[in-house]
Amino acid sequence: MTKRVILEYPDSRLRTLANKVNVVDDDIRILINDMFETMYDAPGIGLAATQINVHKRILVADTSVDKSDPRCFINPEIISREGEVDSEEGCLSVPGFYVSVSRSEKIIVSALDQEGNSFDYSLDGLLSICVQHEIDHLDGKLFVDYLSPLKRERLRKKILKNKKHKKDCCDSDDCSNPRVSVL
């Protein structure tokens, strides 16, 4: 397994639409294992292939406290939605920032697993929010897109300022501004 580099906003590659996976083979399984390693190391609870500059419709998630429930969704598609819930979301591609986003409370997702078997899964709670967030990534959408244009521009400027600060003073691993993200 290899830890991959996570793209950060405003990197334009995060806007690339992911392509459908036609064959689930060993290369895809290696990619999935790399995604889990990258997500756990970040640390996060979800990761879309788009975030590591691989534009395939794959996402991984593990919302368990002890990281004991890894889930993989290949070619995920939301086939049913119910209710609405607002939650504070973070993102590994927008480290250190949190935004209130309205999502469906419950969803049914159709996808393939790591062996290429199809399944439909009913999700609610944090896993539902996480999967919706990651599917947005596969569609080239970021959680900052739920902000007004003014708030999004302010956030973009703040992120670029933080990146400059980090580059200027935090070239070592002991930076005083550590990466803290939820998704």
C-alpha positions, -999 to +999 in steps of 0.1 A: +000+000+000+011+035-008+000+067+008-010+092-019-009+130-020-043+147-014-051+176-037-061+208-019-086+235-029-084+255-050-066+230-072-086+228-105-081+190-107-106+186-079-132+198-105-126+169-128-155+145-133-146+110-124-151+082-150-170+050-144-149+020-135-155-007-162-136-036-147-128-042-111-093-058-112-062-060-091-051-025-102-084-011-088-080-031-056-045-017-051-059+018-057-086+011-031-060-001-005-039+030-012-070+052-007-077+036+027-041+041+038-042+077+027-076+084+044-065+068+077-032+086+077-047+121+069-068+113+092-102+113+077-134+093+075-139+094+037-119+099+005-128+100-032-103+090-059-106+125-074-089+138-042-058+119-050-059+129-087-073+096-099-105+103-118-124+070-113-157+067-096-144+052-063-148+063-028-138+048+006-152+056+040-149+045+076-169+064+101-162+040+130-144+054+160-118+026+160-114+024+122-129-011+121-156-006+094-139+002+061-163+005+032-157+008-005-181+021-031-172+017-068-195+036-093-217+048-064-251+061-074-277+075-050-310+059-060-332+072-032-332+101-008-352+109+023-354+138+048-329+166+053-302+173+078-277+201+083-242+193+096-208+208+099-185+193+073-148+193+069-127+181+040-093+166+035-090+188+004-099+219+024-080+213+056-089+231+088-122+246+075-157+236+083-190+245+066-226+238+074-241+218+046-276+205+041-278+169+029-303+141+026-308+124+060-311+089+046-300+075+012-299+043-007-267+038-027-261+014-055-225+005-061-199-023-067-177-037-040-139-045-042-148-078-059-170-062-085-203-074-069-232-050-070-251-040-039-277-015-026-270-001+008-293+020+030-273+047+048-281+072+075-263+093+100-226+102+095-220+075+069-248+089+048-234+124+050-199+111+043-209+092+012-229+121-002-198+144+004-175+120-014-199+115-044-199+153-047-161+150-052-166+124-079-189+149-096-163+177-094-181+194-066-167+206-033-184+214+000-174+251-005-198+252-035-226+252-010-215+286+002-225+319-013-201+333-039-189+359-014-182+335+014-166+311-010-142+338-022-134+348+014-126+312+022-105+308-010-084+339+000-080+326+036-069+292+023-043+307+000-031+330+028-027+299+051-009+280+024+016+309+019+021+311+057+027+274+059+051+275+030+070+305+045+073+291+081+062+255+083+085+235+060+092+211+088+069+184+104+066+204+136+044+232+122+022+249+147-007+249+123-014+211+120-039+197+095-072+190+112-100+176+091-131+154+094-138+142+059 
